[in-house]
């Protein structure tokens, strides 16, 4: 995980705010637009946001941020092009801004007041930070003279969020507002993206001054220079390893989504005939209908992806970070493989696995350079490897169970994917999230899910943000009965603005993944995981908010009900009752290697029975060999 300090933005330790701001102040250039205008700090904030392309703000007002909301009211009345979406809880605002950013690739923006309003944003900020999502979070703060006095609704949100933001500001002078906003957008959206906090004291928002705007792209931060181009020698070394490899595997993460490297990944895979597996964050970066696709790897990944990563001789990591949910037992993850690691964040390269070839740079740029250097591959040695993988695909497919007396979660999720193949899908967290990852084949930026933090309650507000961004596209949230209740108040936001999100609740009466772990690892002691007592009637709950509510109880009504849900002109919540005790398989148990999956219909033949080819001399070795007897190199 990234170092939780301001040092990610520049090379300084976060000694004190004035020191940081003084350094940044001396390095920024401004481009005056017309003559200075007498305005308030709140006006300057909103005008600066608009200049940076902000169309929607998700937020909730309160005492310390009221001056900004007053200026927002005037901006909306005057038609200055910013629309505010009033959420019902600040966590919903952060997740909605996050969903907007993931769907569009733009910077999401959310507002909250001081004290509890600011702390309610923290979970959403951490969610965005873990998944590298560009966001600007604006919080109100008590007036400058009362900071540090334990004033009413005062919290040090700057200090609280230091470990979960890319950078933070407290605006102590309204004259700095335009510069700070410009810097915040630059920092949030470049390099490895992430959330940036701007804390605005109440009197700063009220104070009038002579305002000169700062245009996007005009800031210069000498201490912050993300590496974009990869080292040419390292790229050449990577090409050489790919040409020598007989069992290569592309391991693609969220960095490929962020950089928009979809075509480059496809071209590289096809050029060298390399199978491709993705992380949860990387879903959509490679077409899962492609014959080279292995789907998702890791704890609930496909069997064939996990077998492949266990038996490959070259692992090409593209914009991923060797997360523990992917690697399983780290020292057995791709243990026979050499590693090429491409990532824009140097802190991630070598953090969990030391690569033979580290390449720091933007994924798209690095792959473009690599592809330019090898327009033709004359060393195609992967056919035997692909034949083995295709055999695994046939023997260990993802299966959709059908029960006589209930609907399986897998079949209803697969049916939604069939009826809405081009939808943007958001998820909450749990079993339904993993089934959705396995059976939905979403394209780039059409898969939105909390991966790093695993935040229950993420799905509905994230779908709200995606739908606001793309009002003409179908947006479907796959939720669980437990996750849905975390932020169900956002049904009020959907109702107020007519945000046409479809929410499908996979209802098994449990905190499903918790129950599965209690069954597998805690002696079937189901402590506090049953959700049936106190479960609301979701159909009537939706209707109470003025939203269409539906129920699916049997297979006969499933297809028609899903079609009705998708066709309805307005938000819909569907409560789908599914098999109560269905477990999510395959599963790599904690502390086990990826090849040791449970839930397969039969035990696999060990991949290690296949011969191992020396990457140095090409000699065929017995699977038990650790060193090649021909040349002595470690296998």
Buried (B, 14 or more C-beta within 10 A) or exposed (E): EBEBBBBBBBEEEBEEBEEBBEBBBEBBEBEEBEEEBEBBBBBBBBBBBBBBEBBBBBBBBBBBBBBBBBBBEBBBEEEBEBEBBBBBBBBBBBBBBBBBBBBBBBBBBBBBBBBEBBBBBBBBBBBBBBBBBBBBBBBBBBBBEBBEEEBEBBBBBBEBBBEBBBBBBBBBBBBBBBBBBBBBBBBBBBBBBBBBBBBBBBBBBBBEBEBBBBBBEBBEBEEBEBBBBBBEEBBBBBBEBBBBBBBBBBBBBBBBBBBBBBEBBBBBBBBBBBBBBBBBBBBBBBBBEEEBBBBBBBBBBBBBBBBBBBBBBBBBBBBBBBBEBBBBBBEBBBEBBBBBBBBBBBBBBBBBBEBBBBBBBBBBBBBBBBBEEBEEBEBEBBEEBBEBBEEBBEBBEBEBEEEEEBBBBBBBBBBBBEBBEEBBBBBBBBBBBBBBBBBBBBBBBBBBBBBBBBBBBBBBBBBBBBBBBBEEBBBBBBBBBBBBBBBBBBBBBBBBBEBBBBBBBBBBBBBBBBBBBBBBEEEEEBEEBBBEEEBBEBBEBBEBBBBBBBBBBEBEBBBEBBEBBBEBEBBBBBBBBBBEEBBBBBBBBEEBBBBBBEBBEEEBEEBBEBEBBBBBEEBEBEBEBEEBEEEEEEB
